[in-house]
């Protein structure tokens, strides 16, 4: 959909991509450079690599906690969760009910968030038991986030570095314990290691691997200096990197929480005159974002509908800040199959594409479970704010597309009815 101009969307997606890149980079060092057959039988994972993953989860969580208390006063007065479930990017059905939780429960949620993000990360440095507790709490925290919101694959990805908090003994219960079971094999390997008096001479593969791991530790430590300075700064930057390779980054999520939900609803009409009182405007429906008030919120995690997320950002900005939305409008006016595949409902399916497209701006609120609107089957209550962008024809966008060097979609042929 061409280059995005929405800064917020770019920052969020940058954070996911960088976290994936950094996790994958560290994952390379979990495997030896030589094949397993060229290594001694017992080749444990390097402590440097394990601490690389622990350092990653430390930065992810502490960065998120600090950006919150520095970014929005609702995290300090403990009211952010009063709004979060309703205004998060793509709410799910569970969020609908959690939004109506008692006020004290929302305060407890916010305090728990601060505990997990601001205090629990330091458990990593307090010994084995506290490290295991850190891993348990972080995984539990991510599972709760997965259940309560469609935050894409972010929570699943964050679980990965948390696994470095556990050792073989802590994870032994997950494996079969029979005579030939993996658990027994691991215990036998550990027993042999403790009984070995003379260390075996290292071959070239082990020495090279050790040099590589030490080099990795030095590199991560060096690249972490500006990251630590940023974490300590009162002007902390969210989701950014200080090196071109993006190997060691600074993270942060939900530094501010929107207090009301607005949505952009795209509508089309086949009427020759968009201003005619009898013009019938029909709504396009996206795959997951709120639209039809009667449609139940969806559950998609860990899947990610990028366009739905971008529409969330566009709703609290202007179309001038999100030029891509007019590009999308042009595609819909042309009946472009690839663009329509990103949507759930095309009201002009099997018909001539619309002559006009417009964007309408609405304010959305969850209906009250058991209330009047909910008994009518409505999950949302919406109220029109005004136009988001005016009615447009494909020919109206010709110059707009030309100045941005976008190819103008092929106009559909019109048939006389």
C-alpha positions as CSV (number, residue, x, y, z in Angstrom):
1,X,0.0,0.0,0.0
2,X,3.0,2.3,-0.6
3,X,5.1,4.0,2.1
4,X,3.2,4.6,5.4
5,X,3.2,8.0,6.9
6,X,1.8,7.0,10.2
7,X,4.6,7.4,12.7
8,X,2.9,5.4,15.4
9,X,2.2,2.4,13.2
10,X,5.8,2.4,12.0
11,X,7.2,2.5,15.5
12,X,5.0,-0.4,16.6
13,X,5.8,-2.5,13.6
14,X,9.5,-1.6,13.9
15,X,9.4,-2.9,17.5
16,X,8.0,-6.3,16.5
17,X,10.4,-6.6,13.5
18,X,13.5,-5.6,15.6
19,X,12.5,-8.0,18.4
20,X,12.1,-10.8,15.9
21,X,15.5,-9.9,14.3
22,X,17.3,-9.8,17.7
23,X,15.8,-13.0,18.9
24,X,16.7,-14.8,15.6
25,X,20.2,-13.4,15.7
26,X,20.8,-14.8,19.2
27,X,19.2,-18.1,18.2
28,X,22.0,-18.6,15.6
29,X,24.4,-19.1,18.5
30,X,22.3,-21.8,20.1
31,X,23.7,-24.2,17.5
32,X,27.4,-25.0,17.0
33,X,29.3,-23.7,14.0
34,X,30.4,-27.3,13.3
35,X,28.0,-30.2,13.0
36,X,27.0,-32.0,16.2
37,X,29.0,-35.0,15.2
38,X,32.2,-33.0,15.4
39,X,31.5,-31.8,18.9
40,X,32.0,-33.6,22.2
41,X,29.0,-35.6,23.4
42,X,28.2,-33.0,26.1
43,X,28.2,-29.5,24.6
44,X,26.1,-27.3,26.8
45,X,24.6,-24.0,25.6
46,X,27.0,-21.1,26.2
47,X,26.2,-19.0,29.2
48,X,27.0,-16.0,27.1
49,X,24.2,-16.9,24.7
50,X,21.8,-17.6,27.6
51,X,22.5,-14.3,29.2
52,X,22.0,-12.7,25.8
53,X,18.4,-13.9,25.8
54,X,18.0,-12.9,29.4
55,X,19.3,-9.4,28.7
56,X,16.9,-9.2,25.8
57,X,13.8,-10.0,28.0
58,X,15.1,-7.6,30.6
59,X,15.2,-4.7,28.1
60,X,11.8,-5.6,26.6
61,X,10.0,-5.6,29.9
62,X,11.9,-2.8,31.7
63,X,11.7,-0.6,28.6
64,X,7.9,-1.1,28.5
65,X,7.5,-0.4,32.2
66,X,9.5,2.8,32.1
67,X,7.9,4.2,28.9
68,X,4.5,3.8,30.6
69,X,5.3,5.7,33.8
70,X,7.1,8.4,31.8
71,X,4.5,8.6,29.0
72,X,1.0,8.8,30.4
73,X,-0.2,9.9,33.8
74,X,-3.0,7.2,33.8
75,X,-0.2,4.7,34.5
76,X,0.6,6.7,37.6
77,X,-3.0,7.2,38.9
78,X,-3.7,3.6,37.9
79,X,-6.6,4.3,35.6
80,X,-5.2,3.1,32.2
81,X,-6.9,-0.2,32.4
82,X,-10.3,1.7,32.6
83,X,-9.7,2.4,28.9
84,X,-7.3,-0.1,27.5
85,X,-9.7,-3.0,26.7
86,X,-12.0,-0.8,24.7
87,X,-9.4,1.3,22.9
88,X,-6.6,-1.3,22.2
89,X,-5.9,-1.9,18.5
90,X,-8.2,-4.8,17.8
91,X,-10.2,-5.9,20.9
92,X,-11.4,-9.5,21.2
93,X,-14.6,-10.9,22.9
94,X,-12.8,-11.4,26.3
95,X,-11.8,-7.7,26.3
96,X,-15.5,-6.8,25.9
97,X,-16.3,-8.4,29.3
98,X,-13.0,-7.4,31.0
99,X,-13.7,-3.8,30.2
100,X,-16.7,-3.8,32.6
101,X,-14.6,-5.2,35.5
102,X,-14.9,-3.3,38.8
103,X,-12.7,-0.3,39.3
104,X,-10.6,-2.0,42.0
105,X,-9.8,-4.8,39.6
106,X,-8.5,-2.4,37.0
107,X,-6.3,-0.8,39.7
108,X,-5.0,-4.2,40.6
109,X,-4.3,-4.9,36.9
110,X,-2.3,-1.7,36.5
111,X,-0.3,-2.4,39.7
112,X,0.4,-5.9,38.6
113,X,1.6,-4.6,35.2
114,X,4.1,-2.3,37.0
115,X,5.3,-5.1,39.2
116,X,5.9,-7.4,36.2
117,X,7.5,-4.8,34.0
118,X,9.5,-2.7,36.6
119,X,10.5,-5.1,39.4
120,X,10.3,-8.7,38.1
121,X,13.1,-8.1,35.4
122,X,15.6,-7.6,38.2
123,X,14.9,-11.2,39.4
124,X,17.2,-12.3,36.7
125,X,20.2,-11.2,38.7
126,X,19.1,-12.8,42.1
127,X,20.1,-16.4,41.6
128,X,18.6,-19.5,40.0
129,X,15.3,-19.7,41.9
130,X,14.4,-16.0,41.4
131,X,15.4,-16.4,37.7
132,X,13.0,-19.3,37.3
133,X,10.3,-17.3,39.1
134,X,11.0,-14.5,36.6
135,X,10.5,-16.9,33.7
136,X,7.2,-18.2,35.2
137,X,5.8,-14.7,35.8
138,X,6.8,-13.3,32.4
139,X,5.3,-16.3,30.6
140,X,2.1,-16.1,32.7
141,X,1.9,-12.3,32.0
142,X,2.3,-12.9,28.2
143,X,-0.4,-15.6,28.3
144,X,-2.8,-13.2,30.0
145,X,-2.1,-10.5,27.3
146,X,-2.7,-13.1,24.6
147,X,-6.1,-14.0,26.2
148,X,-7.2,-10.4,26.7
149,X,-6.2,-8.8,23.4
150,X,-5.2,-9.4,19.7
151,X,-1.7,-8.1,20.1
152,X,-0.5,-10.1,17.1
153,X,2.5,-12.4,17.6
154,X,4.2,-9.9,19.9
155,X,3.4,-11.8,23.1
156,X,4.3,-15.1,21.7
157,X,7.6,-13.8,20.5
158,X,8.3,-12.3,24.0
159,X,7.9,-15.7,25.6
160,X,10.9,-17.0,23.6
161,X,13.7,-15.2,25.5
162,X,11.9,-15.9,28.8
163,X,12.7,-19.6,28.2
164,X,16.4,-18.9,28.9
165,X,15.4,-18.5,32.6
166,X,15.0,-22.2,33.0
167,X,17.6,-25.0,33.2
168,X,17.3,-28.7,32.5
169,X,16.3,-29.5,36.1
170,X,13.5,-26.9,36.0
171,X,12.1,-28.3,32.7
172,X,12.6,-31.9,33.5
173,X,8.9,-32.5,34.4
174,X,8.0,-31.8,30.7
175,X,9.8,-34.8,29.4
176,X,9.2,-38.6,29.8
177,X,10.9,-40.1,32.8
178,X,11.1,-43.8,31.7
179,X,14.3,-45.9,31.3
180,X,14.9,-44.4,27.9
181,X,13.3,-41.1,28.5
182,X,14.9,-37.7,27.8
183,X,14.8,-36.7,31.4
184,X,16.9,-39.7,32.4
185,X,19.4,-39.0,29.7
186,X,19.8,-35.4,30.8
187,X,20.3,-36.4,34.4
188,X,22.9,-39.0,33.4
189,X,24.8,-36.4,31.4
190,X,24.7,-34.0,34.4
191,X,26.0,-36.8,36.7
192,X,28.9,-37.6,34.3
193,X,29.8,-33.9,34.2
194,X,30.0,-33.7,38.0
195,X,32.1,-36.9,38.2
196,X,34.6,-35.9,35.5
197,X,37.9,-35.0,37.1
198,X,40.1,-34.4,34.1
199,X,38.6,-32.1,31.6
200,X,38.7,-33.4,28.0
201,X,41.0,-31.5,25.6
202,X,39.0,-29.2,23.5
203,X,39.1,-29.7,19.7
204,X,39.2,-27.0,17.2
205,X,35.4,-26.8,16.8
206,X,34.9,-26.1,20.5
207,X,37.7,-23.5,20.6
208,X,36.2,-21.7,17.6
209,X,32.8,-21.8,19.2
210,X,34.1,-20.4,22.5
211,X,35.9,-17.5,20.6
212,X,32.6,-16.8,18.7
213,X,30.6,-16.7,21.9
214,X,33.0,-14.5,23.7
215,X,33.0,-12.1,20.7
216,X,29.2,-12.1,20.8
217,X,29.3,-11.2,24.5
218,X,31.7,-8.3,23.8
219,X,29.6,-7.1,20.9
220,X,26.3,-7.2,22.8
221,X,27.9,-5.4,25.8
222,X,29.3,-2.6,23.5
223,X,26.1,-2.1,21.7
224,X,24.1,-2.1,25.0
225,X,25.8,1.1,26.2
226,X,23.5,3.6,24.4
227,X,20.5,1.4,25.1
228,X,21.2,1.5,28.9
229,X,21.7,5.3,28.7
230,X,18.3,5.6,26.9
231,X,16.6,3.4,29.6
232,X,18.0,5.7,32.3
233,X,17.0,8.9,30.5
234,X,13.9,10.8,31.5
235,X,13.5,11.4,27.7
236,X,13.4,7.7,26.9
237,X,12.9,6.9,23.2
238,X,10.5,4.0,22.5
239,X,11.3,1.2,20.0
240,X,14.5,2.3,18.4
241,X,18.0,1.1,17.7
242,X,21.4,2.8,18.0
243,X,23.2,0.6,15.5
244,X,22.5,-0.1,11.8
245,X,22.3,-3.8,12.3
246,X,19.5,-3.6,14.9
247,X,21.1,-6.3,17.0
248,X,20.6,-4.7,20.3
249,X,17.6,-2.4,20.6
250,X,15.5,-0.5,23.0
251,X,11.8,-1.4,23.4
252,X,8.6,0.0,24.9
253,X,4.9,-0.6,24.3
254,X,1.8,1.3,25.2
255,X,3.6,4.4,26.6
256,X,0.2,6.1,26.3
257,X,-3.4,4.8,26.2
258,X,-6.1,6.4,24.1
259,X,-9.1,7.3,26.2
260,X,-11.8,6.9,23.5
261,X,-12.1,4.8,20.4
262,X,-12.7,6.2,17.0
263,X,-13.0,4.3,13.7
264,X,-12.8,5.2,10.1
265,X,-15.6,3.6,8.1
266,X,-15.1,3.4,4.4
267,X,-18.3,3.6,2.4
268,X,-19.1,3.5,-1.3
269,X,-22.1,4.4,-3.5
270,X,-23.0,3.8,-7.1
271,X,-25.1,6.9,-7.2
272,X,-23.9,9.4,-9.9
273,X,-24.4,12.2,-7.4
274,X,-22.6,11.7,-4.0
275,X,-24.6,14.6,-2.5
276,X,-28.0,13.4,-3.6
277,X,-30.3,12.7,-0.6
278,X,-31.3,9.3,-2.0
279,X,-27.6,8.2,-2.5
280,X,-27.2,4.8,-0.7
281,X,-23.9,4.5,1.0
282,X,-22.7,0.9,1.8
283,X,-20.0,0.0,4.3
284,X,-16.8,-2.0,3.6
285,X,-16.0,-4.4,6.5
286,X,-12.5,-5.2,7.5
287,X,-11.5,-8.6,8.7
288,X,-11.2,-7.8,12.4
289,X,-11.4,-4.1,13.3
290,X,-14.7,-2.8,14.6
291,X,-17.2,-1.8,12.0
292,X,-20.7,-3.3,12.0
293,X,-21.9,-2.8,15.7
294,X,-23.7,-6.2,15.5
295,X,-20.5,-8.0,14.6
296,X,-18.8,-9.9,17.5
297,X,-15.1,-8.9,18.1
298,X,-12.8,-11.4,16.6
299,X,-10.0,-13.5,18.1
300,X,-6.9,-13.7,15.8
301,X,-3.8,-13.8,17.9
302,X,-1.0,-14.7,17.0
303,X,-2.1,-13.8,13.4
304,X,-1.7,-10.2,12.3
305,X,-4.0,-8.1,10.0
306,X,-1.7,-5.2,9.3
307,X,-4.3,-3.2,7.5
308,X,-6.7,-3.4,10.4
309,X,-4.0,-2.1,12.7
310,X,-3.2,0.8,10.4
311,X,-6.8,1.7,10.3
312,X,-6.7,2.0,14.1
313,X,-3.8,4.5,13.9
314,X,-5.5,6.4,11.1
315,X,-8.6,6.9,13.2
316,X,-7.0,9.2,15.7
317,X,-5.0,11.1,13.0
318,X,-6.1,12.7,9.7
319,X,-6.0,11.3,6.2
320,X,-3.3,13.9,5.4
321,X,-1.1,12.0,7.9
322,X,-2.1,8.7,6.4
323,X,-1.9,9.1,2.6
324,X,-2.1,5.4,2.1
325,X,-5.8,5.4,3.0
326,X,-6.5,7.4,-0.2
327,X,-4.4,4.9,-2.1
328,X,-6.7,2.2,-0.7
329,X,-9.8,4.2,-1.7
330,X,-8.5,4.4,-5.3
331,X,-8.0,0.6,-5.3
332,X,-11.5,0.1,-4.0
333,X,-12.9,2.4,-6.7
334,X,-11.2,0.3,-9.3
335,X,-12.4,-3.0,-7.8
336,X,-8.8,-4.1,-7.3
337,X,-8.9,-7.8,-6.3
338,X,-5.7,-7.7,-4.2
339,X,-7.0,-4.8,-2.1
340,X,-10.4,-6.3,-1.7
341,X,-8.8,-9.5,-0.5
342,X,-7.6,-7.6,2.6
343,X,-11.2,-6.9,3.5
344,X,-13.9,-9.2,5.0
345,X,-17.0,-7.7,3.2
346,X,-17.1,-6.0,-0.2
347,X,-20.7,-4.6,-0.4
348,X,-20.3,-4.5,-4.2
349,X,-19.4,-8.1,-4.6
350,X,-20.6,-9.3,-8.0
351,X,-21.6,-5.8,-9.0
352,X,-20.0,-2.8,-10.6
353,X,-17.6,-1.0,-8.2
354,X,-18.8,2.2,-6.6
355,X,-18.6,5.5,-8.3
356,X,-17.7,7.3,-5.1
357,X,-15.8,6.4,-1.9
358,X,-15.8,8.4,1.3
359,X,-14.4,8.0,4.8
360,X,-16.7,8.5,7.8
361,X,-15.5,9.1,11.3
362,X,-17.3,7.4,14.2
363,X,-16.8,7.2,18.0
364,X,-17.2,3.6,19.3
365,X,-18.0,2.3,22.8
366,X,-18.6,-1.2,24.0
367,X,-22.3,-1.9,24.7
368,X,-23.1,-2.8,28.3
369,X,-23.4,-6.6,28.8
370,X,-27.1,-7.2,29.5
371,X,-28.0,-3.7,28.6
372,X,-30.5,-2.4,26.0
373,X,-28.0,-2.4,23.1
374,X,-26.5,-5.8,24.1
375,X,-30.0,-7.4,24.1
376,X,-30.4,-6.1,20.6
377,X,-27.3,-8.0,19.6
378,X,-25.0,-5.0,19.5
379,X,-21.4,-5.4,20.7
380,X,-20.7,-1.7,19.9
381,X,-22.5,1.6,20.2
382,X,-21.3,4.1,17.6
383,X,-21.9,7.8,17.0
384,X,-20.9,9.7,13.9
385,X,-18.4,12.4,14.5
386,X,-18.2,13.7,10.9
387,X,-16.4,13.1,7.6
388,X,-12.9,11.7,7.6
389,X,-12.3,12.4,3.9
390,X,-14.9,13.7,1.4
391,X,-16.5,11.7,-1.4
392,X,-14.0,10.9,-4.1
393,X,-14.1,9.5,-7.6
394,X,-11.3,7.7,-9.3
395,X,-10.7,10.6,-11.6
396,X,-10.5,12.9,-8.6
397,X,-7.5,11.0,-7.4
398,X,-5.6,11.1,-10.7
399,X,-3.4,14.1,-9.9
400,X,-3.0,13.0,-6.3
401,X,-1.6,9.6,-7.5
402,X,0.6,11.2,-10.1
403,X,2.4,13.6,-7.7
404,X,3.2,10.6,-5.5
405,X,4.3,8.4,-8.4
406,X,1.6,5.9,-7.7
407,X,0.2,4.0,-10.7
408,X,-3.5,4.9,-11.1
409,X,-5.7,1.8,-10.8
410,X,-7.4,0.8,-14.0
411,X,-11.0,2.3,-13.9
412,X,-13.8,-0.3,-14.1
413,X,-16.0,-0.3,-17.2
414,X,-19.4,1.2,-16.5
415,X,-22.5,-0.6,-17.8
416,X,-25.8,1.0,-18.4
417,X,-28.6,-0.6,-16.3
